[in-house]
Amino acid sequence: MKKHPSRNKLAVDPVNGQDVILDSIADGVFTVDSDWRITSFNRAAEKITGVPRDEAIGQQCKDVLKANICEKDCCLRKTMKSGTPIINRTVYIIDSRGRRRPVSISTALLKGTAGAVLGAVETFRDISVEEDLRKTIEGKYAFEDIVSKNHRMLQLFDILADVADSGSTVLIEGESGTGKELFARAVHNLSPRKKQAFVAVNCGALPDTLLESELFGYKAGAFTDAKRDKAGRFRLAEKGTLFLDEIGDITPAMQVRLLRVLQEKTYEPLGSTESVRHDVRIIAATNKNLEERVRQGLFREDLFYRINVFKITLPPLRERMEDVPLLADHFIRRFNVLQQKEIEGLSEEALACLMAYDYPGNIRELGNIIERAFILCKAGRIEKIHLPESLFKMGGGDPRPEPLSLREMEAIHLTNALRANDWNRLRTARQLGIHKTTLYRKIKALRIVTPE
């Protein structure tokens, strides 16, 4: 890589020992010149971003950190224009493995000996542990908690903010365990209703009479045990979002009742003779194919069109296997917080076993596998011995074929990505979320043969 001409003005001089000083700092530190190109990058910055110093130097900082503020609200740019430092602002960056990581950043001007402004310096601290602990305590998860580098998922990420802002009814389809409620919460938390309540109800778990009272509430005396008024989920979600999970399982009679409520924006609590208007956004979810159920006469066509304003289809985990390492790491960090452990990660053999499994239970099953491993693994890395036997056996008790090595899996993954992009390396690097020089190096190291 060619070095930027101004690098010599800003680069840390190793003779003065400043490299050693920067590398001893626990926070990530980097400097940029007036063209926003990185001129120094300490060891902590390498560790937090996953980007080697040699790759970071000379690149624009937005291409390395990929922060959510880079394009419209860059802190370094503000500091360069105003001269005012920014202290401890929380932002999200994308590391080299595609994970969204919360960091606390501070910025300041970088001046030469004569006082001339040469660039800027940014320090950043990884606050993932604190953020995971806060979310675990509060039970509030957001868009940043959806972990993926799969191209279908990334397409959903690109439109999710627009979907959230629209206020339209959303239908989320996907197999059990694919994260439908997490997506519903992300839509709510990105929407103008985010300060109001998000209320979830599992429609498939309740018979009609209970579901009706859960959704619409009841008046005292409506039935024998109704001693006092009770607010329903619609009332609790007023001006917020109501998540109707497993909507494909409700009965035809309940479908008629719900259709009327959605059309007229009113409902009647049990035992009441007065209608109540509601201002509630509906997000519905199902693990069934509703279009097929409409053709079979099991789901009302008019209700289907009422809830199917915008449909999000979540792929099963077996169709996004490149996300298994990311998700496993995500669960390990979460369980480290919950169980106060310091598990370092997965051994290569354990990860290879996870990559050879097809996950009928999807992301939920992977989370359960990691949680089980935490019971057996006391410290260090999760090994193959900590994983359940079901991962190694197929029907009839026959042992599974020996899993591929991580090197072989990475070569297959990169080859498939290159082929999907017509062997265009720049497009492939962008899809994978890595720098093009990183892709070139991996192609060479893995001995991937590309067409001329």
VEXFI-886238 format. One record per residue (C-alpha): residue in one letter; x, y, z; residue number from 1. Coordinates in Angstrom, 2 decimals. Each point is the difference from the previous one (the first is absolute). Layout:
(A,(X,Y,Z),NUM)
...
# end
This chain:
(M,(0.00,0.00,0.00),1)
(K,(1.29,3.45,-0.88),2)
(K,(0.61,2.24,2.95),3)
(H,(-1.78,3.29,0.12),4)
(P,(2.42,2.94,-0.53),5)
(S,(-0.96,1.68,3.27),6)
(R,(0.57,-3.11,2.10),7)
(N,(3.51,1.07,0.98),8)
(K,(-1.35,3.17,1.60),9)
(L,(-2.33,-1.86,2.33),10)
(A,(1.43,-3.49,0.39),11)
(V,(1.30,-0.87,3.44),12)
(D,(3.76,-0.03,0.16),13)
(P,(1.15,-3.35,1.44),14)
(V,(3.38,1.50,0.85),15)
(N,(-1.69,2.21,2.60),16)
(G,(-1.72,-3.00,1.50),17)
(Q,(-3.48,1.36,-0.72),18)
(D,(-1.09,-3.24,-1.70),19)
(V,(0.76,-1.83,3.24),20)
(I,(-2.00,2.56,1.99),21)
(L,(-3.04,-0.22,-2.30),22)
(D,(0.11,-3.79,0.02),23)
(S,(-0.02,-0.04,3.78),24)
(I,(-3.33,1.87,0.11),25)
(A,(-3.07,-2.21,0.57),26)
(D,(-2.23,2.22,-2.16),27)
(G,(0.16,-0.03,-3.78),28)
(V,(1.82,3.03,-1.40),29)
(F,(0.43,1.14,-3.59),30)
(T,(0.90,3.23,-1.76),31)
(V,(-1.13,1.35,-3.36),32)
(D,(1.33,2.64,-2.36),33)
(S,(-2.07,2.72,-1.69),34)
(D,(-1.24,-2.53,-2.59),35)
(W,(-1.33,-2.30,2.76),36)
(R,(2.66,-2.62,-0.72),37)
(I,(1.30,-1.94,2.98),38)
(T,(3.60,0.81,0.86),39)
(S,(0.44,-1.98,3.23),40)
(F,(-1.93,-2.89,1.52),41)
(N,(0.87,-1.51,3.37),42)
(R,(-0.18,-3.62,1.16),43)
(A,(-3.30,0.48,1.90),44)
(A,(-1.57,1.43,-3.16),45)
(E,(1.11,-3.16,-1.83),46)
(K,(-1.55,-2.19,2.68),47)
(I,(-3.36,1.84,0.13),48)
(T,(-0.49,0.31,-3.77),49)
(G,(1.73,-3.23,-1.03),50)
(V,(1.84,1.97,-2.70),51)
(P,(3.83,-0.35,-0.09),52)
(R,(1.97,3.23,0.25),53)
(D,(1.61,-0.52,-3.42),54)
(E,(-3.44,-0.17,-1.62),55)
(A,(-1.41,2.98,1.90),56)
(I,(2.84,2.42,-0.70),57)
(G,(-0.77,2.05,-3.11),58)
(Q,(-3.71,-0.86,-0.11),59)
(Q,(-2.73,2.51,0.73),60)
(C,(-1.27,-0.48,3.54),61)
(K,(-3.59,-0.63,-1.15),62)
(D,(1.18,-3.05,-1.95),63)
(V,(1.64,-1.48,3.10),64)
(L,(-2.46,0.81,2.79),65)
(K,(-3.20,-0.05,-2.11),66)
(A,(-1.77,1.86,2.80),67)
(N,(-3.68,0.90,-0.13),68)
(I,(0.94,3.71,0.10),69)
(C,(2.70,0.01,-2.68),70)
(E,(-2.02,1.37,-2.92),71)
(K,(-2.30,2.58,1.62),72)
(D,(1.19,0.76,3.51),73)
(C,(3.76,-0.60,0.13),74)
(C,(1.48,1.09,3.33),75)
(L,(3.49,0.48,-1.48),76)
(R,(-1.43,2.28,-2.68),77)
(K,(-1.84,2.07,2.63),78)
(T,(3.18,0.35,2.04),79)
(M,(2.04,0.97,-3.06),80)
(K,(-2.56,2.70,-0.93),81)
(S,(-0.67,1.43,3.45),82)
(G,(3.21,-0.83,1.88),83)
(T,(-2.17,-1.26,2.88),84)
(P,(0.80,-3.44,1.42),85)
(I,(-2.75,-2.62,0.33),86)
(I,(0.07,-2.09,3.17),87)
(N,(-1.42,-3.49,0.60),88)
(R,(-2.62,-0.26,-2.73),89)
(T,(-1.44,-3.49,-0.50),90)
(V,(-0.08,-1.22,-3.62),91)
(Y,(-0.02,-3.36,-1.77),92)
(I,(2.81,-1.25,-2.23),93)
(I,(0.19,-3.10,-2.22),94)
(D,(3.05,-2.12,0.74),95)
(S,(1.85,-2.22,-2.49),96)
(R,(-2.26,-2.97,0.86),97)
(G,(-3.16,1.95,-0.80),98)
(R,(-1.05,0.52,3.63),99)
(R,(-1.59,3.25,1.16),100)
(R,(1.93,1.14,3.05),101)
(P,(-0.91,2.93,2.27),102)
(V,(2.94,2.28,0.73),103)
(S,(0.43,3.22,1.94),104)
(I,(1.98,2.50,-2.08),105)
(S,(1.80,3.28,0.70),106)
(T,(1.60,2.30,-2.58),107)
(A,(2.49,2.89,0.00),108)
(L,(2.05,2.04,-2.44),109)
(L,(3.54,-1.09,-0.82),110)
(K,(2.38,2.96,-0.22),111)
(G,(3.61,0.39,-1.07),112)
(T,(2.75,1.77,1.92),113)
(A,(-0.96,3.38,-1.48),114)
(G,(-3.65,-0.46,0.93),115)
(A,(-1.14,-0.82,-3.52),116)
(V,(-2.84,-2.53,-0.22),117)
(L,(1.35,-3.17,-1.63),118)
(G,(-2.99,-2.26,0.55),119)
(A,(-1.93,-1.54,2.85),120)
(V,(0.28,-2.81,2.53),121)
(E,(-2.75,-2.33,1.17),122)
(T,(0.02,-2.31,2.99),123)
(F,(-2.63,-2.69,0.40),124)
(R,(-0.84,-2.55,2.68),125)
(D,(-1.91,-3.24,-0.50),126)
(I,(-3.10,0.08,2.23),127)
(S,(-1.54,-3.28,-1.21),128)
(V,(0.02,-1.58,3.47),129)
(E,(-1.72,3.00,1.62),130)
(E,(-2.53,0.16,-2.84),131)
(D,(-0.77,-3.74,0.19),132)
(L,(-0.47,0.26,3.76),133)
(R,(-2.35,2.97,-0.33),134)
(K,(-2.09,-1.70,-2.67),135)
(T,(-0.14,-3.23,1.98),136)
(I,(-1.27,1.87,3.07),137)
(E,(-2.48,2.16,-1.94),138)
(G,(-1.01,-2.66,-2.53),139)
(K,(0.29,2.58,-2.79),140)
(Y,(1.61,-1.18,-3.22),141)
(A,(0.34,2.09,-3.13),142)
(F,(1.05,-0.07,-3.65),143)
(E,(3.64,-0.25,1.00),144)
(D,(-0.68,-3.38,1.67),145)
(I,(-0.89,-1.66,-3.32),146)
(V,(3.26,-1.66,-0.98),147)
(S,(0.61,-0.94,-3.64),148)
(K,(2.20,0.46,-3.03),149)
(N,(-2.25,-2.08,-2.28),150)
(H,(-0.90,1.93,-3.17),151)
(R,(-3.76,-0.59,0.44),152)
(M,(0.13,1.27,3.55),153)
(L,(2.11,3.00,-1.00),154)
(Q,(-2.66,0.91,-2.57),155)
(L,(-2.55,-0.02,2.83),156)
(F,(2.28,2.21,2.11),157)
(D,(0.11,2.55,-2.83),158)
(I,(-3.79,0.44,-0.07),159)
(L,(-0.87,-0.58,3.66),160)
(A,(0.16,3.68,0.99),161)
(D,(-2.33,0.97,-2.87),162)
(V,(-2.43,-2.77,0.93),163)
(A,(0.06,1.11,3.64),164)
(D,(-0.58,3.64,-0.89),165)
(S,(-2.95,-0.77,-2.28),166)
(G,(-2.43,-1.02,2.73),167)
(S,(-1.49,-2.70,-2.23),168)
(T,(-1.03,-3.45,1.17),169)
(V,(2.85,-2.52,-0.32),170)
(L,(-0.19,-3.78,-0.44),171)
(I,(3.11,-1.97,1.01),172)
(E,(0.23,-3.55,-1.32),173)
(G,(2.62,-2.52,1.06),174)
(E,(0.51,-3.35,1.63),175)
(S,(-0.12,-0.30,3.78),176)
(G,(3.20,1.30,1.57),177)
(T,(1.02,2.35,-2.83),178)
(G,(-0.38,3.15,2.11),179)
(K,(-3.39,1.36,-1.06),180)
(E,(-0.64,1.78,3.30),181)
(L,(3.48,1.54,-0.04),182)
(F,(-0.76,1.47,-3.45),183)
(A,(-3.38,1.24,1.24),184)
(R,(1.70,1.74,2.92),185)
(A,(2.57,1.49,-2.37),186)
(V,(-2.79,1.45,-2.20),187)
(H,(-1.64,1.48,3.11),188)
(N,(3.25,1.43,1.40),189)
(L,(0.83,1.65,-3.34),190)
(S,(-3.50,1.49,-0.37),191)
(P,(-1.52,3.28,1.25),192)
(R,(-1.90,-2.16,2.55),193)
(K,(3.19,-1.17,1.73),194)
(K,(-0.73,1.97,3.21),195)
(Q,(-3.33,-1.78,0.40),196)
(A,(-0.66,-3.62,0.96),197)
(F,(0.87,-3.11,-2.03),198)
(V,(-2.53,-2.68,0.99),199)
(A,(0.26,-3.61,-1.17),200)
(V,(-2.62,-2.75,0.08),201)
(N,(0.31,-3.60,-1.23),202)
(C,(-3.26,-0.57,-1.86),203)
(G,(0.62,-3.71,-0.50),204)
(A,(0.34,-0.75,3.71),205)
(L,(-3.52,1.06,1.05),206)
(P,(-3.55,-1.18,-0.78),207)
(D,(-2.40,2.55,-1.48),208)
(T,(-1.66,1.07,3.24),209)
(L,(3.29,0.66,1.76),210)
(L,(1.59,1.62,-3.04),211)
(E,(-2.96,2.36,-0.39),212)
(S,(0.21,1.12,3.64),213)
(E,(3.80,0.33,-0.29),214)
(L,(-0.24,2.20,-3.09),215)
(F,(-3.03,2.15,0.83),216)
(G,(-0.32,-0.24,3.80),217)
(Y,(-3.26,-0.28,1.88),218)
(K,(-2.38,1.84,2.31),219)
(A,(-0.81,-1.02,3.55),220)
(G,(-2.82,-2.56,-0.03),221)
(A,(0.64,-1.10,-3.59),222)
(F,(0.36,-3.55,1.36),223)
(T,(0.01,-1.73,3.39),224)
(D,(3.59,0.77,1.03),225)
(A,(0.09,3.53,-1.46),226)
(K,(0.06,1.94,3.29),227)
(R,(1.38,3.19,-1.55),228)
(D,(0.84,1.57,-3.36),229)
(K,(3.09,-1.28,-1.76),230)
(A,(1.82,1.81,-2.82),231)
(G,(0.77,-2.10,-3.06),232)
(R,(3.19,-0.06,-2.06),233)
(F,(-1.42,2.54,-2.46),234)
(R,(-0.50,2.43,2.86),235)
(L,(3.48,-0.66,1.39),236)
(A,(1.54,0.58,-3.45),237)
(E,(-1.83,3.28,-0.63),238)
(K,(2.15,2.28,-2.21),239)
(G,(2.60,-2.78,-0.02),240)
(T,(0.38,-3.37,-1.73),241)
(L,(-1.93,-3.26,0.42),242)
(F,(1.85,-3.13,-1.08),243)
(L,(-2.37,-2.84,-0.95),244)
(D,(2.21,-3.10,-0.04),245)
(E,(-1.13,-3.23,-1.74),246)
(I,(-2.96,1.75,-1.58),247)
(G,(-0.36,-2.88,-2.47),248)
(D,(-1.33,-2.20,2.84),249)
(I,(-3.10,2.04,0.94),250)
(T,(-3.43,-1.49,-0.73),251)
(P,(-2.33,1.23,-2.82),252)
(A,(-2.30,1.60,2.60),253)
(M,(2.90,1.95,1.53),254)
(Q,(1.17,0.98,-3.48),255)
(V,(-3.38,1.71,-0.60),256)
(R,(0.21,1.82,3.33),257)
(L,(3.55,1.19,-0.60),258)
(L,(-0.75,1.11,-3.57),259)
(R,(-2.76,2.29,1.25),260)
(V,(2.29,1.51,2.63),261)
(L,(2.73,0.69,-2.57),262)
(Q,(-2.41,1.44,-2.57),263)
(E,(-2.01,2.25,2.31),264)
(K,(2.80,0.86,2.45),265)
(T,(-2.42,-0.75,2.85),266)
(Y,(-0.65,-2.89,2.39),267)
(E,(-2.41,-0.88,2.79),268)
(P,(1.21,-1.42,3.32),269)
(L,(-1.92,-3.07,1.15),270)
(G,(-3.14,1.05,1.83),271)
(S,(0.04,3.53,-1.46),272)
(T,(-2.55,1.53,-2.35),273)
(E,(2.25,2.88,-1.02),274)
(S,(2.72,-0.10,-2.66),275)
(V,(3.49,1.27,0.80),276)
(R,(2.17,1.60,-2.67),277)
(H,(3.64,-1.06,-0.11),278)
(D,(3.23,1.42,-1.40),279)
(V,(2.15,-3.11,-0.13),280)
(R,(2.49,-1.18,-2.61),281)
(I,(-0.32,-3.69,-0.79),282)
(I,(2.94,-2.30,-0.71),283)
(A,(-1.07,-3.59,-0.64),284)
(A,(2.18,-3.09,-0.22),285)
(T,(-0.47,-3.61,-1.05),286)
(N,(2.03,-3.14,-0.57),287)
(K,(-2.50,-1.13,-2.63),288)
(N,(-0.42,0.93,-3.67),289)
(L,(-3.11,2.19,0.21),290)
(E,(-0.47,0.18,-3.77),291)
(E,(-0.22,-3.79,-0.09),292)
(R,(-2.43,0.00,2.92),293)
(V,(-2.16,2.54,-1.87),294)
(R,(-0.09,-2.34,-3.03),295)
(Q,(-0.98,-2.87,2.31),296)
(G,(-2.82,2.06,1.50),297)
(L,(1.59,-0.02,3.47),298)
(F,(0.72,3.74,0.18),299)
(R,(-2.23,2.86,-1.13),300)
(E,(1.24,1.68,-3.15),301)
(D,(-1.21,3.46,1.12),302)
(L,(1.85,-0.28,3.32),303)
(F,(3.12,-1.19,-1.80),304)
(Y,(0.02,3.09,-2.22),305)
(R,(-0.71,2.21,3.01),306)
(I,(3.13,-1.18,1.87),307)
(N,(2.20,-0.63,-3.06),308)
(V,(0.73,3.66,-0.79),309)
(F,(3.74,-0.63,0.25),310)
(K,(1.36,-3.52,0.37),311)
(I,(3.37,-0.91,1.48),312)
(T,(1.15,-3.57,-0.61),313)
(L,(2.77,-1.21,2.30),314)
(P,(2.21,-2.78,-1.41),315)
(P,(0.64,-3.06,2.18),316)
(L,(3.47,-0.35,1.52),317)
(R,(0.92,-2.88,-2.36),318)
(E,(-0.23,2.54,-2.88),319)
(R,(2.29,2.51,1.72),320)
(M,(2.71,-2.25,1.42),321)
(E,(2.59,2.77,-0.32),322)
(D,(-1.77,1.56,3.01),323)
(V,(0.63,-2.96,2.33),324)
(P,(3.41,1.29,1.25),325)
(L,(-1.44,3.50,0.52),326)
(L,(-3.06,-1.27,1.84),327)
(A,(2.04,-2.41,2.12),328)
(D,(2.31,2.84,1.02),329)
(H,(-3.05,2.17,0.75),330)
(F,(-1.44,-2.66,2.31),331)
(I,(3.36,-0.59,1.68),332)
(R,(0.30,3.69,0.85),333)
(R,(-3.57,0.04,1.35),334)
(F,(0.45,-3.09,2.17),335)
(N,(3.32,1.32,1.26),336)
(V,(-1.94,2.97,1.35),337)
(L,(-2.89,-2.06,1.39),338)
(Q,(2.13,-2.71,1.58),339)
(Q,(3.00,2.16,0.91),340)
(K,(2.42,-2.20,-1.89),341)
(E,(2.85,0.79,-2.38),342)
(I,(-0.38,-2.63,-2.71),343)
(E,(2.36,1.05,-2.79),344)
(G,(-1.91,-1.49,-2.93),345)
(L,(-0.17,-3.21,-2.03),346)
(S,(2.83,-2.34,-0.89),347)
(E,(0.44,-0.64,-3.73),348)
(E,(-1.27,-3.55,0.41),349)
(A,(-3.13,1.18,1.88),350)
(L,(-0.74,2.69,-2.61),351)
(A,(0.45,-2.52,-2.81),352)
(C,(-2.60,-2.24,1.71),353)
(L,(-2.43,2.92,0.28),354)
(M,(0.52,0.80,-3.68),355)
(A,(-0.84,-3.60,-1.01),356)
(Y,(-3.43,0.03,1.72),357)
(D,(-3.25,1.05,-1.71),358)
(Y,(-1.86,1.58,2.98),359)
(P,(-3.65,-1.06,-0.25),360)
(G,(-0.59,2.30,3.00),361)
(N,(1.83,2.90,-1.66),362)
(I,(1.61,2.80,2.06),363)
(R,(-1.87,-1.00,3.15),364)
(E,(1.54,-3.47,-0.22),365)
(L,(3.50,1.42,-0.48),366)
(G,(-0.51,2.17,3.08),367)
(N,(-1.07,-3.06,1.99),368)
(I,(3.09,-1.90,-1.19),369)
(I,(2.30,2.81,1.17),370)
(E,(-1.85,0.29,3.34),371)
(R,(0.41,-3.77,0.54),372)
(A,(3.71,0.29,-0.82),373)
(F,(0.34,2.70,2.67),374)
(I,(-1.21,-2.49,2.62),375)
(L,(2.76,-2.46,-0.91),376)
(C,(2.80,2.42,-0.91),377)
(K,(1.54,1.60,3.08),378)
(A,(2.62,2.19,-1.70),379)
(G,(2.00,0.44,-3.19),380)
(R,(-1.65,-0.97,-3.27),381)
(I,(-3.07,-2.07,-0.73),382)
(E,(1.22,-3.35,-1.36),383)
(K,(-1.73,-2.73,-2.00),384)
(I,(-0.50,-2.01,3.20),385)
(H,(-2.23,2.80,1.37),386)
(L,(-2.46,-0.29,-2.92),387)
(P,(-3.05,-2.32,0.00),388)
(E,(0.28,-3.39,-1.72),389)
(S,(-2.92,0.87,-2.30),390)
(L,(2.39,2.18,-1.98),391)
(F,(2.09,-3.00,-0.99),392)
(K,(-2.71,-2.54,-0.85),393)
(M,(-2.55,-0.34,-2.79),394)
(G,(-3.18,-2.11,-0.03),395)
(G,(0.60,-3.61,1.01),396)
(G,(2.94,0.88,2.19),397)
(D,(2.53,0.01,-2.85),398)
(P,(2.91,2.35,0.60),399)
(R,(0.10,3.15,-2.10),400)
(P,(2.78,0.38,-2.57),401)
(E,(3.11,1.69,1.32),402)
(P,(-0.65,3.77,-0.11),403)
(L,(1.97,2.24,-2.32),404)
(S,(2.87,2.01,1.44),405)
(L,(-0.48,3.75,0.51),406)
(R,(2.45,0.65,-2.84),407)
(E,(-2.05,-2.18,-2.37),408)
(M,(-3.26,1.63,1.08),409)
(E,(1.42,3.49,-0.47),410)
(A,(1.25,-0.93,-3.48),411)
(I,(-3.44,-1.36,-0.95),412)
(H,(-1.74,3.09,1.42),413)
(L,(2.28,2.44,-1.85),414)
(T,(-0.27,-1.97,-3.26),415)
(N,(-3.81,0.04,0.21),416)
(A,(-0.01,3.74,0.73),417)
(L,(2.33,0.70,-2.94),418)
(R,(-2.11,-2.14,-2.32),419)
(A,(-3.21,1.76,1.13),420)
(N,(1.61,3.34,-0.92),421)
(D,(1.25,-1.21,-3.41),422)
(W,(3.54,-0.15,1.44),423)
(N,(0.03,3.78,0.52),424)
(R,(2.34,0.41,2.97),425)
(L,(-1.04,3.52,0.98),426)
(R,(-3.71,-0.92,0.14),427)
(T,(0.84,-3.18,1.90),428)
(A,(2.07,1.89,2.57),429)
(R,(-2.85,2.47,0.54),430)
(Q,(-2.53,-2.82,0.43),431)
(L,(2.23,-1.75,2.53),432)
(G,(0.72,3.24,1.86),433)
(I,(3.79,-0.23,-0.40),434)
(H,(2.58,2.15,-1.73),435)
(K,(0.96,-1.06,-3.52),436)
(T,(3.65,-0.49,0.99),437)
(T,(-1.16,-2.44,2.69),438)
(L,(-1.94,-1.93,-2.64),439)
(Y,(3.04,-0.10,-2.32),440)
(R,(2.15,-1.34,2.82),441)
(K,(-2.54,-2.69,0.91),442)
(I,(-0.36,-1.11,-3.64),443)
(K,(3.75,-0.44,-0.19),444)
(A,(0.34,-1.67,3.41),445)
(L,(-2.87,-2.43,-0.64),446)
(R,(1.23,-0.68,-3.56),447)
(I,(-3.37,0.80,-1.55),448)
(V,(0.16,-0.26,-3.79),449)
(T,(-1.90,2.83,-1.70),450)
(P,(-0.79,0.26,-3.73),451)
(E,(1.89,2.54,-2.09),452)
# end
